[in-house]
């Protein structure tokens, strides 16, 4: 069986991350929460940490490193994307450390503000990054005619 293309796998990671963000959004919109809501937020934060790690490993191994190794303009863009990925990952890790120290029930107002800002930042990052990666993959196709055509999917509406 043939492995899915890089762009199909990219979309799988993207959709999984957006799905988690979409599930927490209604809870973050509430003025107050219950213990079950707090537990769900903690579970989703842990799920997001796992998804982001898997996504980062995929991007660095299958997209950024091959483009950097190929050199030229693609390498410059891949380096830029790789650095932005690392920065976004560090931002999320800083957020998770703070969120673990003061959970949703400890200070809902403060937690809610930080979580909402983190969710918006993460959403903006993955949306913009997906576009840039698809463009990077498109450049690869023009450089290497033997490379499989990247599949472009309709983006998830946010």
N, CA, C and O atoms as a GROMACS GRO file, in nm:
protein
  632
    1UNK      N    1   0.083  -0.118   0.000
    1UNK     CA    2   0.000   0.000   0.000
    1UNK      C    3   0.088   0.124   0.000
    1UNK      O    4   0.187   0.131   0.072
    2UNK      N    5   0.051   0.221  -0.080
    2UNK     CA    6   0.128   0.343  -0.095
    2UNK      C    7   0.104   0.440   0.022
    2UNK      O    8  -0.009   0.456   0.067
    3UNK      N    9   0.209   0.501   0.068
    3UNK     CA   10   0.200   0.599   0.176
    3UNK      C   11   0.134   0.726   0.124
    3UNK      O   12   0.160   0.766   0.010
    4UNK      N   13   0.049   0.791   0.205
    4UNK     CA   14  -0.014   0.916   0.160
    4UNK      C   15   0.091   1.022   0.128
    4UNK      O   16   0.200   1.022   0.185
    5UNK      N   17   0.057   1.111   0.037
    5UNK     CA   18   0.150   1.218   0.000
    5UNK      C   19   0.176   1.309   0.119
    5UNK      O   20   0.102   1.309   0.217
    6UNK      N   21   0.282   1.386   0.110
    6UNK     CA   22   0.318   1.480   0.216
    6UNK      C   23   0.204   1.578   0.240
    6UNK      O   24   0.173   1.608   0.355
    7UNK      N   25   0.143   1.628   0.135
    7UNK     CA   26   0.036   1.726   0.154
    7UNK      C   27  -0.087   1.663   0.220
    7UNK      O   28  -0.157   1.730   0.296
    8UNK      N   29  -0.115   1.537   0.192
    8UNK     CA   30  -0.227   1.469   0.258
    8UNK      C   31  -0.197   1.452   0.407
    8UNK      O   32  -0.283   1.474   0.491
    9UNK      N   33  -0.073   1.412   0.438
    9UNK     CA   34  -0.035   1.399   0.579
    9UNK      C   35  -0.035   1.534   0.649
    9UNK      O   36  -0.075   1.545   0.765
   10UNK      N   37   0.010   1.638   0.579
   10UNK     CA   38   0.006   1.774   0.633
   10UNK      C   39  -0.137   1.811   0.670
   10UNK      O   40  -0.162   1.862   0.780
   11UNK      N   41  -0.230   1.786   0.580
   11UNK     CA   42  -0.370   1.817   0.607
   11UNK      C   43  -0.425   1.736   0.724
   11UNK      O   44  -0.509   1.785   0.799
   12UNK      N   45  -0.381   1.613   0.739
   12UNK     CA   46  -0.425   1.533   0.853
   12UNK      C   47  -0.383   1.595   0.985
   12UNK      O   48  -0.463   1.604   1.078
   13UNK      N   49  -0.258   1.638   0.994
   13UNK     CA   50  -0.210   1.705   1.115
   13UNK      C   51  -0.286   1.835   1.137
   13UNK      O   52  -0.331   1.864   1.248
   14UNK      N   53  -0.301   1.910   1.031
   14UNK     CA   54  -0.371   2.039   1.039
   14UNK      C   55  -0.513   2.020   1.091
   14UNK      O   56  -0.555   2.089   1.184
   15UNK      N   57  -0.586   1.928   1.034
   15UNK     CA   58  -0.725   1.904   1.074
   15UNK      C   59  -0.735   1.857   1.219
   15UNK      O   60  -0.827   1.897   1.290
   16UNK      N   61  -0.642   1.774   1.264
   16UNK     CA   62  -0.644   1.727   1.402
   16UNK      C   63  -0.623   1.843   1.500
   16UNK      O   64  -0.690   1.851   1.602
   17UNK      N   65  -0.530   1.931   1.468
   17UNK     CA   66  -0.502   2.045   1.555
   17UNK      C   67  -0.621   2.141   1.557
   17UNK      O   68  -0.662   2.186   1.664
   18UNK      N   69  -0.676   2.171   1.441
   18UNK     CA   70  -0.792   2.261   1.434
   18UNK      C   71  -0.911   2.200   1.507
   18UNK      O   72  -0.988   2.272   1.570
   19UNK      N   73  -0.928   2.069   1.499
   19UNK     CA   74  -1.039   2.002   1.568
   19UNK      C   75  -1.029   2.021   1.720
   19UNK      O   76  -1.130   2.048   1.785
   20UNK      N   77  -0.910   2.008   1.775
   20UNK     CA   78  -0.893   2.028   1.920
   20UNK      C   79  -0.923   2.173   1.956
   20UNK      O   80  -0.993   2.199   2.053
   21UNK      N   81  -0.871   2.266   1.878
   21UNK     CA   82  -0.898   2.407   1.904
   21UNK      C   83  -1.048   2.436   1.897
   21UNK      O   84  -1.100   2.515   1.977
   22UNK      N   85  -1.116   2.374   1.805
   22UNK     CA   86  -1.260   2.394   1.791
   22UNK      C   87  -1.338   2.336   1.909
   22UNK      O   88  -1.440   2.391   1.948
   23UNK      N   89  -1.289   2.226   1.965
   23UNK     CA   90  -1.357   2.165   2.080
   23UNK      C   91  -1.342   2.248   2.207
   23UNK      O   92  -1.433   2.249   2.290
   24UNK      N   93  -1.231   2.318   2.222
   24UNK     CA   94  -1.213   2.396   2.345
   24UNK      C   95  -1.275   2.535   2.335
   24UNK      O   96  -1.302   2.598   2.438
   25UNK      N   97  -1.297   2.582   2.217
   25UNK     CA   98  -1.349   2.717   2.197
   25UNK      C   99  -1.478   2.746   2.273
   25UNK      O  100  -1.488   2.850   2.338
   26UNK      N  101  -1.580   2.658   2.268
   26UNK     CA  102  -1.703   2.687   2.342
   26UNK      C  103  -1.681   2.698   2.493
   26UNK      O  104  -1.744   2.781   2.560
   27UNK      N  105  -1.593   2.616   2.547
   27UNK     CA  106  -1.566   2.620   2.691
   27UNK      C  107  -1.494   2.749   2.727
   27UNK      O  108  -1.523   2.811   2.829
   28UNK      N  109  -1.400   2.790   2.643
   28UNK     CA  110  -1.327   2.914   2.670
   28UNK      C  111  -1.417   3.037   2.658
   28UNK      O  112  -1.383   3.143   2.710
   29UNK      N  113  -1.529   3.023   2.593
   29UNK     CA  114  -1.624   3.134   2.579
   29UNK      C  115  -1.715   3.151   2.700
   29UNK      O  116  -1.789   3.250   2.707
   30UNK      N  117  -1.711   3.060   2.793
   30UNK     CA  118  -1.799   3.066   2.910
   30UNK      C  119  -1.745   3.160   3.017
   30UNK      O  120  -1.624   3.178   3.031
   31UNK      N  121  -1.838   3.218   3.091
   31UNK     CA  122  -1.800   3.306   3.202
   31UNK      C  123  -1.753   3.227   3.324
   31UNK      O  124  -1.674   3.277   3.405
   32UNK      N  125  -1.801   3.105   3.338
   32UNK     CA  126  -1.758   3.019   3.448
   32UNK      C  127  -1.762   2.875   3.399
   32UNK      O  128  -1.827   2.842   3.299
   33UNK      N  129  -1.691   2.789   3.471
   33UNK     CA  130  -1.685   2.647   3.431
   33UNK      C  131  -1.702   2.558   3.552
   33UNK      O  132  -1.694   2.603   3.667
   34UNK      N  133  -1.724   2.430   3.525
   34UNK     CA  134  -1.734   2.327   3.627
   34UNK      C  135  -1.609   2.239   3.623
   34UNK      O  136  -1.527   2.252   3.532
   35UNK      N  137  -1.596   2.153   3.720
   35UNK     CA  138  -1.479   2.065   3.728
   35UNK      C  139  -1.464   1.978   3.602
   35UNK      O  140  -1.353   1.955   3.556
   36UNK      N  141  -1.576   1.932   3.547
   36UNK     CA  142  -1.569   1.849   3.424
   36UNK      C  143  -1.512   1.930   3.308
   36UNK      O  144  -1.437   1.876   3.226
   37UNK      N  145  -1.547   2.058   3.300
   37UNK     CA  146  -1.493   2.145   3.195
   37UNK      C  147  -1.342   2.162   3.213
   37UNK      O  148  -1.265   2.157   3.117
   38UNK      N  149  -1.301   2.183   3.338
   38UNK     CA  150  -1.158   2.200   3.367
   38UNK      C  151  -1.081   2.074   3.329
   38UNK      O  152  -0.972   2.083   3.272
   39UNK      N  153  -1.136   1.959   3.361
   39UNK     CA  154  -1.070   1.832   3.327
   39UNK      C  155  -1.061   1.816   3.175
   39UNK      O  156  -0.959   1.770   3.124
   40UNK      N  157  -1.165   1.855   3.104
   40UNK     CA  158  -1.163   1.847   2.958
   40UNK      C  159  -1.054   1.938   2.901
   40UNK      O  160  -0.983   1.899   2.808
   41UNK      N  161  -1.041   2.058   2.957
   41UNK     CA  162  -0.938   2.151   2.908
   41UNK      C  163  -0.798   2.094   2.931
   41UNK      O  164  -0.710   2.106   2.845
   42UNK      N  165  -0.777   2.034   3.046
   42UNK     CA  166  -0.647   1.973   3.075
   42UNK      C  167  -0.621   1.858   2.977
   42UNK      O  168  -0.510   1.846   2.924
   43UNK      N  169  -0.722   1.775   2.953
   43UNK     CA  170  -0.707   1.665   2.857
   43UNK      C  171  -0.676   1.717   2.716
   43UNK      O  172  -0.590   1.661   2.648
   44UNK      N  173  -0.744   1.821   2.674
   44UNK     CA  174  -0.721   1.877   2.539
   44UNK      C  175  -0.583   1.942   2.530
   44UNK      O  176  -0.518   1.935   2.425
   45UNK      N  177  -0.537   2.004   2.638
   45UNK     CA  178  -0.402   2.062   2.638
   45UNK      C  179  -0.298   1.952   2.621
   45UNK      O  180  -0.202   1.969   2.547
   46UNK      N  181  -0.317   1.839   2.689
   46UNK     CA  182  -0.225   1.727   2.674
   46UNK      C  183  -0.233   1.666   2.535
   46UNK      O  184  -0.132   1.630   2.476
   47UNK      N  185  -0.354   1.656   2.483
   47UNK     CA  186  -0.371   1.606   2.347
   47UNK      C  187  -0.303   1.698   2.247
   47UNK      O  188  -0.238   1.653   2.153
   48UNK      N  189  -0.318   1.829   2.268
   48UNK     CA  190  -0.257   1.926   2.177
   48UNK      C  191  -0.105   1.916   2.184
   48UNK      O  192  -0.038   1.924   2.080
   49UNK      N  193  -0.051   1.898   2.301
   49UNK     CA  194   0.095   1.884   2.314
   49UNK      C  195   0.143   1.764   2.232
   49UNK      O  196   0.245   1.773   2.163
   50UNK      N  197   0.071   1.652   2.240
   50UNK     CA  198   0.108   1.534   2.163
   50UNK      C  199   0.095   1.559   2.013
   50UNK      O  200   0.184   1.525   1.935
   51UNK      N  201  -0.017   1.619   1.972
   51UNK     CA  202  -0.038   1.648   1.830
   51UNK      C  203   0.069   1.742   1.774
   51UNK      O  204   0.120   1.720   1.664
   52UNK      N  205   0.102   1.844   1.851
   52UNK     CA  206   0.203   1.941   1.804
   52UNK      C  207   0.341   1.877   1.793
   52UNK      O  208   0.418   1.911   1.702
   53UNK      N  209   0.373   1.786   1.883
   53UNK     CA  210   0.502   1.717   1.876
   53UNK      C  211   0.507   1.629   1.751
   53UNK      O  212   0.606   1.630   1.678
   54UNK      N  213   0.400   1.553   1.727
   54UNK     CA  214   0.396   1.468   1.608
   54UNK      C  215   0.402   1.552   1.481
   54UNK      O  216   0.471   1.516   1.386
   55UNK      N  217   0.330   1.664   1.481
   55UNK     CA  218   0.328   1.755   1.366
   55UNK      C  219   0.467   1.813   1.341
   55UNK      O  220   0.513   1.820   1.227
   56UNK      N  221   0.533   1.856   1.448
   56UNK     CA  222   0.666   1.914   1.434
   56UNK      C  223   0.766   1.811   1.380
   56UNK      O  224   0.845   1.842   1.291
   57UNK      N  225   0.762   1.690   1.433
   57UNK     CA  226   0.853   1.586   1.386
   57UNK      C  227   0.830   1.559   1.237
   57UNK      O  228   0.925   1.546   1.160
   58UNK      N  229   0.704   1.550   1.198
   58UNK     CA  230   0.670   1.530   1.057
   58UNK      C  231   0.724   1.643   0.970
   58UNK      O  232   0.792   1.618   0.870
   59UNK      N  233   0.696   1.768   1.008
   59UNK     CA  234   0.739   1.882   0.926
   59UNK      C  235   0.890   1.889   0.914
   59UNK      O  236   0.944   1.908   0.805
   60UNK      N  237   0.958   1.874   1.026
   60UNK     CA  238   1.104   1.887   1.023
   60UNK      C  239   1.168   1.774   0.942
   60UNK      O  240   1.260   1.799   0.863
   61UNK      N  241   1.120   1.652   0.960
   61UNK     CA  242   1.178   1.537   0.892
   61UNK      C  243   1.141   1.531   0.744
   61UNK      O  244   1.228   1.509   0.659
   62UNK      N  245   1.014   1.552   0.713
   62UNK     CA  246   0.965   1.526   0.578
   62UNK      C  247   0.952   1.650   0.489
   62UNK      O  248   0.937   1.638   0.367
   63UNK      N  249   0.958   1.767   0.549
   63UNK     CA  250   0.940   1.889   0.469
   63UNK      C  251   1.061   1.981   0.481
   63UNK      O  252   1.128   2.010   0.381
   64UNK      N  253   1.090   2.027   0.602
   64UNK     CA  254   1.194   2.128   0.619
   64UNK      C  255   1.334   2.077   0.585
   64UNK      O  256   1.406   2.139   0.507
   65UNK      N  257   1.373   1.964   0.644
   65UNK     CA  258   1.509   1.914   0.621
   65UNK      C  259   1.536   1.881   0.475
   65UNK      O  260   1.641   1.919   0.424
   66UNK      N  261   1.446   1.812   0.404
   66UNK     CA  262   1.474   1.787   0.262
   66UNK      C  263   1.485   1.918   0.181
   66UNK      O  264   1.568   1.928   0.091
   67UNK      N  265   1.402   2.015   0.213
   67UNK     CA  266   1.408   2.143   0.140
   67UNK      C  267   1.538   2.217   0.172
   67UNK      O  268   1.599   2.276   0.083
   68UNK      N  269   1.580   2.214   0.298
   68UNK     CA  270   1.706   2.280   0.336
   68UNK      C  271   1.823   2.210   0.267
   68UNK      O  272   1.913   2.276   0.216
   69UNK      N  273   1.820   2.080   0.266
   69UNK     CA  274   1.926   2.002   0.202
   69UNK      C  275   1.934   2.032   0.052
   69UNK      O  276   2.043   2.032  -0.005
   70UNK      N  277   1.819   2.055  -0.012
   70UNK     CA  278   1.816   2.083  -0.156
   70UNK      C  279   1.881   2.217  -0.191
   70UNK      O  280   1.927   2.236  -0.303
   71UNK      N  281   1.884   2.309  -0.095
   71UNK     CA  282   1.948   2.439  -0.118
   71UNK      C  283   1.860   2.536  -0.194
   71UNK      O  284   1.743   2.508  -0.224
   72UNK      N  285   1.917   2.651  -0.226
   72UNK     CA  286   1.848   2.753  -0.303
   72UNK      C  287   1.741   2.828  -0.225
   72UNK      O  288   1.744   2.832  -0.102
   73UNK      N  289   1.648   2.886  -0.297
   73UNK     CA  290   1.540   2.965  -0.237
   73UNK      C  291   1.451   2.880  -0.147
   73UNK      O  292   1.402   2.927  -0.044
   74UNK      N  293   1.429   2.756  -0.187
   74UNK     CA  294   1.348   2.666  -0.104
   74UNK      C  295   1.411   2.649   0.034
   74UNK      O  296   1.341   2.642   0.134
   75UNK      N  297   1.542   2.641   0.037
   75UNK     CA  298   1.612   2.623   0.164
   75UNK      C  299   1.591   2.743   0.256
   75UNK      O  300   1.570   2.727   0.376
   76UNK      N  301   1.595   2.862   0.200
   76UNK     CA  302   1.573   2.983   0.280
   76UNK      C  303   1.434   2.983   0.341
   76UNK      O  304   1.417   3.013   0.459
   77UNK      N  305   1.334   2.951   0.260
   77UNK     CA  306   1.197   2.947   0.309
   77UNK      C  307   1.178   2.835   0.410
   77UNK      O  308   1.109   2.854   0.510
   78UNK      N  309   1.238   2.721   0.387
   78UNK     CA  310   1.227   2.609   0.481
   78UNK      C  311   1.292   2.646   0.615
   78UNK      O  312   1.238   2.612   0.720
   79UNK      N  313   1.405   2.714   0.612
   79UNK     CA  314   1.469   2.758   0.737
   79UNK      C  315   1.379   2.856   0.812
   79UNK      O  316   1.365   2.847   0.934
   80UNK      N  317   1.318   2.949   0.739
   80UNK     CA  318   1.227   3.045   0.801
   80UNK      C  319   1.110   2.972   0.868
   80UNK      O  320   1.074   3.003   0.981
   81UNK      N  321   1.052   2.877   0.797
   81UNK     CA  322   0.940   2.801   0.852
   81UNK      C  323   0.983   2.716   0.971
   81UNK      O  324   0.909   2.702   1.069
   82UNK      N  325   1.102   2.659   0.962
   82UNK     CA  326   1.152   2.576   1.072
   82UNK      C  327   1.170   2.660   1.198
   82UNK      O  328   1.133   2.617   1.307
   83UNK      N  329   1.227   2.778   1.184
   83UNK     CA  330   1.247   2.866   1.299
   83UNK      C  331   1.112   2.909   1.357
   83UNK      O  332   1.094   2.910   1.478
   84UNK      N  333   1.018   2.945   1.270
   84UNK     CA  334   0.885   2.984   1.318
   84UNK      C  335   0.818   2.868   1.391
   84UNK      O  336   0.749   2.890   1.491
   85UNK      N  337   0.838   2.747   1.344
   85UNK     CA  338   0.783   2.627   1.409
   85UNK      C  339   0.843   2.610   1.548
   85UNK      O  340   0.771   2.583   1.644
   86UNK      N  341   0.972   2.626   1.558
   86UNK     CA  342   1.041   2.613   1.688
   86UNK      C  343   0.991   2.719   1.785
   86UNK      O  344   0.965   2.689   1.902
   87UNK      N  345   0.977   2.843   1.739
   87UNK     CA  346   0.928   2.952   1.824
   87UNK      C  347   0.785   2.922   1.871
   87UNK      O  348   0.754   2.939   1.989
   88UNK      N  349   0.699   2.880   1.779
   88UNK     CA  350   0.560   2.847   1.816
   88UNK      C  351   0.557   2.732   1.917
   88UNK      O  352   0.477   2.734   2.010
   89UNK      N  353   0.643   2.634   1.898
   89UNK     CA  354   0.651   2.523   1.993
   89UNK      C  355   0.695   2.568   2.131
   89UNK      O  356   0.640   2.524   2.232
   90UNK      N  357   0.793   2.656   2.135
   90UNK     CA  358   0.839   2.709   2.264
   90UNK      C  359   0.730   2.792   2.332
   90UNK      O  360   0.714   2.784   2.453
   91UNK      N  361   0.656   2.870   2.253
   91UNK     CA  362   0.544   2.947   2.309
   91UNK      C  363   0.441   2.854   2.372
   91UNK      O  364   0.392   2.880   2.481
   92UNK      N  365   0.409   2.746   2.302
   92UNK     CA  366   0.311   2.652   2.355
   92UNK      C  367   0.364   2.584   2.480
   92UNK      O  368   0.289   2.566   2.577
   93UNK      N  369   0.491   2.544   2.481
   93UNK     CA  370   0.548   2.481   2.601
   93UNK      C  371   0.547   2.577   2.720
   93UNK      O  372   0.520   2.535   2.832
   94UNK      N  373   0.575   2.704   2.696
   94UNK     CA  374   0.569   2.804   2.805
   94UNK      C  375   0.426   2.816   2.857
   94UNK      O  376   0.403   2.824   2.978
   95UNK      N  377   0.332   2.818   2.765
   95UNK     CA  378   0.191   2.824   2.804
   95UNK      C  379   0.153   2.702   2.887
   95UNK      O  380   0.086   2.715   2.990
   96UNK      N  381   0.194   2.583   2.844
   96UNK     CA  382   0.154   2.462   2.917
   96UNK      C  383   0.216   2.457   3.057
   96UNK      O  384   0.154   2.408   3.151
   97UNK      N  385   0.338   2.507   3.070
   97UNK     CA  386   0.399   2.511   3.203
   97UNK      C  387   0.318   2.603   3.295
   97UNK      O  388   0.291   2.567   3.409
   98UNK      N  389   0.281   2.720   3.245
   98UNK     CA  390   0.202   2.814   3.325
   98UNK      C  391   0.063   2.757   3.354
   98UNK      O  392   0.012   2.771   3.466
   99UNK      N  393   0.002   2.692   3.255
   99UNK     CA  394  -0.132   2.636   3.272
   99UNK      C  395  -0.130   2.520   3.371
   99UNK      O  396  -0.227   2.500   3.444
  100UNK      N  397  -0.023   2.445   3.374
  100UNK     CA  398  -0.013   2.333   3.469
  100UNK      C  399   0.004   2.385   3.611
  100UNK      O  400  -0.043   2.322   3.707
  101UNK      N  401   0.071   2.499   3.625
  101UNK     CA  402   0.094   2.556   3.757
  101UNK      C  403  -0.033   2.617   3.816
  101UNK      O  404  -0.056   2.608   3.937
  102UNK      N  405  -0.115   2.678   3.732
  102UNK     CA  406  -0.241   2.739   3.776
  102UNK      C  407  -0.351   2.692   3.682
  102UNK      O  408  -0.368   2.746   3.573
  103UNK      N  409  -0.423   2.591   3.724
  103UNK     CA  410  -0.525   2.531   3.640
  103UNK      C  411  -0.649   2.616   3.623
  103UNK      O  412  -0.661   2.723   3.684
  104UNK      N  413  -0.742   2.569   3.540
  104UNK     CA  414  -0.862   2.645   3.509
  104UNK      C  415  -0.946   2.684   3.630
  104UNK      O  416  -1.004   2.792   3.633
  105UNK      N  417  -0.953   2.597   3.730
  105UNK     CA  418  -1.036   2.628   3.848
  105UNK      C  419  -0.966   2.720   3.947
  105UNK      O  420  -1.031   2.781   4.031
  106UNK      N  421  -0.833   2.731   3.938
  106UNK     CA  422  -0.759   2.818   4.029
  106UNK      C  423  -0.789   2.965   4.003
  106UNK      O  424  -0.808   3.043   4.096
  107UNK      N  425  -0.792   3.002   3.876
  107UNK     CA  426  -0.817   3.142   3.836
  107UNK      C  427  -0.877   3.139   3.696
  107UNK      O  428  -0.806   3.161   3.598
  108UNK      N  429  -1.006   3.112   3.686
  108UNK     CA  430  -1.069   3.095   3.556
  108UNK      C  431  -1.048   3.215   3.466
  108UNK      O  432  -1.016   3.199   3.348
  109UNK      N  433  -1.066   3.334   3.519
  109UNK     CA  434  -1.053   3.456   3.436
  109UNK      C  435  -0.916   3.465   3.373
  109UNK      O  436  -0.904   3.486   3.252
  110UNK      N  437  -0.811   3.449   3.453
  110UNK     CA  438  -0.674   3.456   3.401
  110UNK      C  439  -0.643   3.340   3.308
  110UNK      O  440  -0.582   3.358   3.202
  111UNK      N  441  -0.685   3.220   3.348
  111UNK     CA  442  -0.662   3.102   3.265
  111UNK      C  443  -0.731   3.118   3.131
  111UNK      O  444  -0.673   3.092   3.026
  112UNK      N  445  -0.854   3.163   3.136
  112UNK     CA  446  -0.934   3.181   3.014
  112UNK      C  447  -0.867   3.279   2.918
  112UNK      O  448  -0.860   3.254   2.797
  113UNK      N  449  -0.816   3.391   2.971
  113UNK     CA  450  -0.748   3.490   2.886
  113UNK      C  451  -0.623   3.430   2.822
  113UNK      O  452  -0.600   3.448   2.703
  114UNK      N  453  -0.543   3.360   2.902
  114UNK     CA  454  -0.420   3.300   2.849
  114UNK      C  455  -0.451   3.190   2.748
  114UNK      O  456  -0.388   3.180   2.643
  115UNK      N  457  -0.550   3.106   2.780
  115UNK     CA  458  -0.585   2.996   2.691
  115UNK      C  459  -0.644   3.047   2.560
  115UNK      O  460  -0.614   2.993   2.453
  116UNK      N  461  -0.727   3.148   2.567
  116UNK     CA  462  -0.787   3.205   2.446
  116UNK      C  463  -0.680   3.267   2.358
  116UNK      O  464  -0.682   3.250   2.236
  117UNK      N  465  -0.586   3.338   2.419
  117UNK     CA  466  -0.477   3.399   2.342
  117UNK      C  467  -0.389   3.290   2.280
  117UNK      O  468  -0.348   3.302   2.164
  118UNK      N  469  -0.360   3.185   2.355
  118UNK     CA  470  -0.277   3.076   2.303
  118UNK      C  471  -0.348   3.006   2.188
  118UNK      O  472  -0.285   2.974   2.087
  119UNK      N  473  -0.476   2.981   2.203
  119UNK     CA  474  -0.553   2.914   2.097
  119UNK      C  475  -0.555   2.998   1.970
  119UNK      O  476  -0.538   2.945   1.860
  120UNK      N  477  -0.574   3.128   1.984
  120UNK     CA  478  -0.576   3.217   1.867
  120UNK      C  479  -0.439   3.221   1.801
  120UNK      O  480  -0.430   3.218   1.678
  121UNK      N  481  -0.334   3.227   1.880
  121UNK     CA  482  -0.198   3.230   1.826
  121UNK      C  483  -0.166   3.100   1.753
  121UNK      O  484  -0.110   3.102   1.644
  122UNK      N  485  -0.202   2.990   1.814
  122UNK     CA  486  -0.175   2.859   1.754
  122UNK      C  487  -0.254   2.842   1.625
  122UNK      O  488  -0.201   2.793   1.525
  123UNK      N  489  -0.381   2.881   1.626
  123UNK     CA  490  -0.464   2.871   1.507
  123UNK      C  491  -0.405   2.955   1.393
  123UNK      O  492  -0.394   2.907   1.280
  124UNK      N  493  -0.367   3.079   1.423
  124UNK     CA  494  -0.310   3.166   1.321
  124UNK      C  495  -0.180   3.107   1.265
  124UNK      O  496  -0.155   3.112   1.145
  125UNK      N  497  -0.100   3.050   1.354
  125UNK     CA  498   0.028   2.992   1.311
  125UNK      C  499   0.005   2.874   1.216
  125UNK      O  500   0.065   2.869   1.109
  126UNK      N  501  -0.081   2.778   1.255
  126UNK     CA  502  -0.096   2.659   1.171
  126UNK      C  503  -0.166   2.691   1.039
  126UNK      O  504  -0.138   2.627   0.937
  127UNK      N  505  -0.256   2.789   1.040
  127UNK     CA  506  -0.323   2.827   0.915
  127UNK      C  507  -0.221   2.888   0.819
  127UNK      O  508  -0.213   2.848   0.703
  128UNK      N  509  -0.143   2.986   0.867
  128UNK     CA  510  -0.044   3.052   0.781
  128UNK      C  511   0.066   2.954   0.740
  128UNK      O  512   0.111   2.956   0.626
  129UNK      N  513   0.107   2.869   0.832
  129UNK     CA  514   0.213   2.773   0.803
  129UNK      C  515   0.169   2.674   0.696
  129UNK      O  516   0.248   2.638   0.608
  130UNK      N  517   0.045   2.630   0.703
  130UNK     CA  518  -0.006   2.534   0.604
  130UNK      C  519   0.004   2.593   0.464
  130UNK      O  520   0.046   2.526   0.370
  131UNK      N  521  -0.037   2.718   0.450
  131UNK     CA  522  -0.030   2.786   0.319
  131UNK      C  523   0.115   2.792   0.272
  131UNK      O  524   0.144   2.762   0.156
  132UNK      N  525   0.205   2.832   0.361
  132UNK     CA  526   0.347   2.843   0.325
  132UNK      C  527   0.408   2.709   0.289
  132UNK      O  528   0.487   2.699   0.195
  133UNK      N  529   0.371   2.606   0.362
  133UNK     CA  530   0.425   2.472   0.332
  133UNK      C  531   0.373   2.423   0.198
  133UNK      O  532   0.450   2.366   0.119
  134UNK      N  533   0.245   2.443   0.170
  134UNK     CA  534   0.192   2.402   0.040
  134UNK      C  535   0.262   2.477  -0.074
  134UNK      O  536   0.287   2.420  -0.180
  135UNK      N  537   0.293   2.604  -0.051
  135UNK     CA  538   0.369   2.679  -0.152
  135UNK      C  539   0.510   2.623  -0.165
  135UNK      O  540   0.562   2.610  -0.276
  136UNK      N  541   0.571   2.589  -0.053
  136UNK     CA  542   0.705   2.529  -0.056
  136UNK      C  543   0.702   2.396  -0.131
  136UNK      O  544   0.790   2.369  -0.212
  137UNK      N  545   0.602   2.314  -0.106
  137UNK     CA  546   0.589   2.188  -0.176
  137UNK      C  547   0.566   2.210  -0.326
  137UNK      O  548   0.617   2.135  -0.408
  138UNK      N  549   0.491   2.314  -0.360
  138UNK     CA  550   0.469   2.347  -0.500
  138UNK      C  551   0.598   2.386  -0.569
  138UNK      O  552   0.620   2.351  -0.685
  139UNK      N  553   0.683   2.458  -0.499
  139UNK     CA  554   0.814   2.494  -0.555
  139UNK      C  555   0.896   2.369  -0.579
  139UNK      O  556   0.971   2.362  -0.677
  140UNK      N  557   0.885   2.271  -0.491
  140UNK     CA  558   0.958   2.145  -0.506
  140UNK      C  559   0.916   2.076  -0.635
  140UNK      O  560   0.998   2.020  -0.707
  141UNK      N  561   0.787   2.079  -0.663
  141UNK     CA  562   0.738   2.013  -0.784
  141UNK      C  563   0.796   2.078  -0.908
  141UNK      O  564   0.830   2.008  -1.004
  142UNK      N  565   0.807   2.209  -0.908
  142UNK     CA  566   0.861   2.277  -1.026
  142UNK      C  567   1.011   2.248  -1.042
  142UNK      O  568   1.062   2.246  -1.154
  143UNK      N  569   1.079   2.228  -0.930
  143UNK     CA  570   1.222   2.200  -0.936
  143UNK      C  571   1.247   2.055  -0.975
  143UNK      O  572   1.338   2.026  -1.053
  144UNK      N  573   1.166   1.964  -0.921
  144UNK     CA  574   1.185   1.822  -0.946
  144UNK      C  575   1.062   1.766  -1.018
  144UNK      O  576   0.962   1.735  -0.954
  145UNK      N  577   1.069   1.754  -1.150
  145UNK     CA  578   0.952   1.708  -1.224
  145UNK      C  579   0.908   1.567  -1.188
  145UNK      O  580   0.794   1.529  -1.216
  146UNK      N  581   0.996   1.487  -1.127
  146UNK     CA  582   0.960   1.351  -1.090
  146UNK      C  583   0.885   1.345  -0.957
  146UNK      O  584   0.827   1.242  -0.923
  147UNK      N  585   0.885   1.455  -0.882
  147UNK     CA  586   0.816   1.457  -0.753
  147UNK      C  587   0.666   1.446  -0.775
  147UNK      O  588   0.613   1.504  -0.870
  148UNK      N  589   0.597   1.372  -0.689
  148UNK     CA  590   0.451   1.362  -0.705
  148UNK      C  591   0.384   1.496  -0.684
  148UNK      O  592   0.430   1.578  -0.604
  149UNK      N  593   0.278   1.518  -0.754
  149UNK     CA  594   0.205   1.644  -0.744
  149UNK      C  595   0.144   1.656  -0.605
  149UNK      O  596   0.077   1.565  -0.557
  150UNK      N  597   0.169   1.770  -0.540
  150UNK     CA  598   0.110   1.795  -0.409
  150UNK      C  599  -0.039   1.818  -0.425
  150UNK      O  600  -0.084   1.890  -0.514
  151UNK      N  601  -0.114   1.754  -0.338
  151UNK     CA  602  -0.258   1.769  -0.344
  151UNK      C  603  -0.299   1.888  -0.258
  151UNK      O  604  -0.255   1.900  -0.144
  152UNK      N  605  -0.381   1.975  -0.313
  152UNK     CA  606  -0.427   2.091  -0.240
  152UNK      C  607  -0.573   2.067  -0.204
  152UNK      O  608  -0.656   2.040  -0.290
  153UNK      N  609  -0.602   2.078  -0.075
  153UNK     CA  610  -0.737   2.054  -0.027
  153UNK      C  611  -0.801   2.186   0.015
  153UNK      O  612  -0.731   2.282   0.049
  154UNK      N  613  -0.930   2.191   0.012
  154UNK     CA  614  -1.001   2.308   0.059
  154UNK      C  615  -0.972   2.324   0.208
  154UNK      O  616  -0.990   2.229   0.284
  155UNK      N  617  -0.927   2.443   0.250
  155UNK     CA  618  -0.894   2.460   0.391
  155UNK      C  619  -1.019   2.451   0.479
  155UNK      O  620  -1.130   2.480   0.435
  156UNK      N  621  -0.997   2.410   0.603
  156UNK     CA  622  -1.104   2.404   0.699
  156UNK      C  623  -1.144   2.547   0.734
  156UNK      O  624  -1.057   2.630   0.761
  157UNK      N  625  -1.271   2.574   0.732
  157UNK     CA  626  -1.318   2.708   0.771
  157UNK      C  627  -1.308   2.722   0.922
  157UNK      O  628  -1.351   2.635   0.997
  158UNK      N  629  -1.251   2.833   0.966
  158UNK     CA  630  -1.230   2.853   1.110
  158UNK      C  631  -1.336   2.940   1.171
  158UNK      O  632  -1.332   2.966   1.291
   0.00000   0.00000   0.00000
